[in-house]
């Protein structure tokens, strides 16, 4: 039981990842698909932050008082990934606006039907 409770953050990551994946696969609305991708992306952020934390460690500042240090690289990578994620989301939403103007809908099935008809 303590092993299960000790890994609760990994269970949260798995839940968010599968929820985001389910939303992307099951929904036909393009905005909902982008939201599902953002949920999936957030789970990856949490995974990397969890991996980067070392219990009882400190920031990598060399001092005689400290023996164990945390790696700052995962945090830096997550900051970069957040910026890229915001940019990707904004581009996706801009494309959805253009699709809405061109087809009059943002439902994937309706757009595919219009494309098949001509």
C-alpha positions in Angstrom: 0.0 0.0 0.0 2.8 2.4 0.8 4.3 1.7 -2.7 1.0 2.7 -4.3 0.7 5.8 -2.2 4.3 6.7 -2.7 3.8 6.8 -6.5 0.6 8.8 -6.6 2.1 11.5 -8.8 2.8 8.8 -11.5 -0.8 7.7 -11.2 -1.9 11.3 -11.8 0.4 11.4 -14.9 -1.1 8.2 -16.2 -4.7 9.4 -15.6 -4.0 12.8 -17.3 -2.2 11.1 -20.2 -5.0 8.6 -20.9 -7.7 11.3 -20.5 -6.0 13.5 -23.0 -5.5 10.6 -25.4 -9.1 9.6 -25.1 -10.3 13.1 -25.8 -8.2 13.3 -28.9 -9.4 10.0 -30.2 -13.1 10.1 -29.3 -14.1 13.7 -30.1 -14.8 15.1 -33.6 -14.7 18.7 -32.6 -11.3 20.2 -33.5 -11.2 22.6 -30.5 -11.8 19.6 -28.1 -9.0 17.7 -29.8 -6.6 20.7 -29.1 -7.8 20.7 -25.5 -7.1 16.9 -25.3 -3.6 17.5 -26.7 -3.0 20.1 -24.1 -4.1 17.8 -21.3 -1.7 15.1 -22.7 1.1 17.7 -22.9 0.5 18.7 -19.3 0.9 15.1 -18.2 4.3 14.9 -19.9 5.3 18.1 -18.1 4.3 16.6 -14.7 6.2 13.4 -15.6 9.5 15.3 -16.3 9.1 17.4 -13.2 8.5 14.3 -11.1 11.6 12.6 -12.5 13.7 15.7 -12.0 13.0 16.0 -8.3 15.4 14.2 -5.9 14.3 13.8 -2.3 16.5 15.6 0.1 18.5 17.3 -2.6 19.2 21.0 -3.1 19.8 23.3 -6.1 23.2 22.7 -7.8 25.1 25.3 -5.8 28.4 23.9 -4.7 28.8 24.2 -0.9 30.3 22.1 1.8 27.0 21.7 3.6 25.3 19.9 0.7 26.0 16.5 -0.7 23.1 15.7 -3.0 22.0 17.9 -5.8 18.9 18.0 -8.1 19.4 18.2 -11.8 18.1 21.5 -13.1 17.9 20.3 -16.7 14.3 18.9 -16.5 13.0 22.2 -15.2 14.7 24.1 -18.0 13.3 21.7 -20.6 9.8 22.0 -19.2 10.0 25.8 -19.4 11.0 25.5 -23.1 8.3 22.9 -23.7 5.6 25.2 -22.2 6.6 28.0 -24.5 6.5 25.7 -27.5 3.2 24.3 -26.3 1.6 27.7 -26.1 2.8 28.5 -29.6 1.6 25.2 -31.0 -1.8 25.7 -29.4 -2.2 29.2 -30.8 -1.3 28.0 -34.3 -3.7 25.2 -34.0 -6.5 27.5 -32.9 -5.7 29.9 -35.7 -5.9 27.0 -38.2 -9.3 26.0 -36.7 -10.6 29.6 -37.2 -9.5 29.3 -40.9 -11.1 25.9 -41.3 -14.3 27.3 -39.8 -14.3 30.2 -42.3 -13.6 27.8 -45.2 -16.0 25.0 -44.3 -18.5 26.6 -41.9 -17.9 23.9 -39.2 -15.2 22.5 -37.0 -16.6 19.0 -36.8 -14.1 16.6 -38.3 -16.8 14.2 -39.8 -18.6 17.1 -41.5 -15.4 18.4 -43.0 -14.4 15.0 -44.4 -17.9 14.6 -45.8 -17.6 17.9 -47.6 -14.2 16.9 -49.0 -15.5 13.6 -50.3 -18.4 15.3 -52.0 -16.2 17.6 -54.0 
